[in-house]
């Protein structure tokens, strides 16, 4: 039998459900931790990809595309061109970038999809359903195809053509839904409740967060088991933000690092429930257009527990940073740009010192 699930609110337990009957999210009852001390990073078998850290997982590997061990690189390359120096527009991020954009399907969502589709197989699923603005749908559809499962992906009607092509090429059934991002989720849930398939939701399934927690494991290992002072990342449903929180907390509980880093969120203006006074819609960062995150309480708790924060980034700042990233040699999608833009603002506000030790995940690659 697959590992048991428990409601985070009422405590009800289930063999398999996507949410509790009381409406709250579920998490795994057991949270495995390795008993041995941290291994020397050079002894880790990175050929296993994210499954290198399976001692932390409540899920057995059933599907893989080799995701994991994305590069951690210094943000600054060689000196910018003379013309850019003259304008004073040099990148000057002064951080390390975790290049999730080089993942098999182009985003960090590979990590969650690998464990979620593995969980679906363990539960006997034959067809999976997901709702997504792009990257999560692509990842779930791709890993489902790898596992021999059918998939049905619900997307906004105005999703970009490139993202739709990436999903359709897996053989998935794509359902376009008019209206808000919330309308897309409602349509998917309606389909699941009428028997369309196993809901492989990146927002609801705890397996997805187990997968994204591996970013924290890798960052720590790539830094010889030293956590950075802070991690700045985009925040929509919180699949990356909470994955980082859970991953660094698990490492601390296992004694592999001393203390987790501060978690500093970058939300899209107009879609920023954790930021007061965010009104103008940032239509560029469509990957985090979420006004009602499923795990909002947990996100608030993670911000508080890590001495974190959340700020909203507008479209102008997103476009400006997106251009800088491409000019700096990082071909990412616009949503990825909100985190480096937020890093600038956190420094301007004095939340972070200019020389603070910071890691910024670049979450998804540019789509053609």
Secondary structure, DSSP 8 states (H G I E B T S, - for coil): ----EEETTT--EESS-SS-TTS--EEES-----SS----GGGS-GGGGGGGGGGG-SS------------EEES--S---HHHHHHT------SEEEEGGGSTTSBTHHHHHHHHHHHHHHTT-SEEEEE-SSHHHHHHHHHHHHHT-EEEEEEETT--HHHHHHHHTTT-EEEEE-S-HHHHHHHHHHHHHTTS-EE--TTT-HHHHHHHTHHHHHHHHHTTS---SEEEEE-SSSHHHHHHHHHHHHHHHTTSSSS--EEEEEEETTB-TTSTT--S---S-GGG--SS-TTHHHHHHHHHHTT-EEEEE-HHHHHHHHHHHHHTT--B-GGGHHHHHHHHHHHHTTSS-TT--EEEEE-BB---
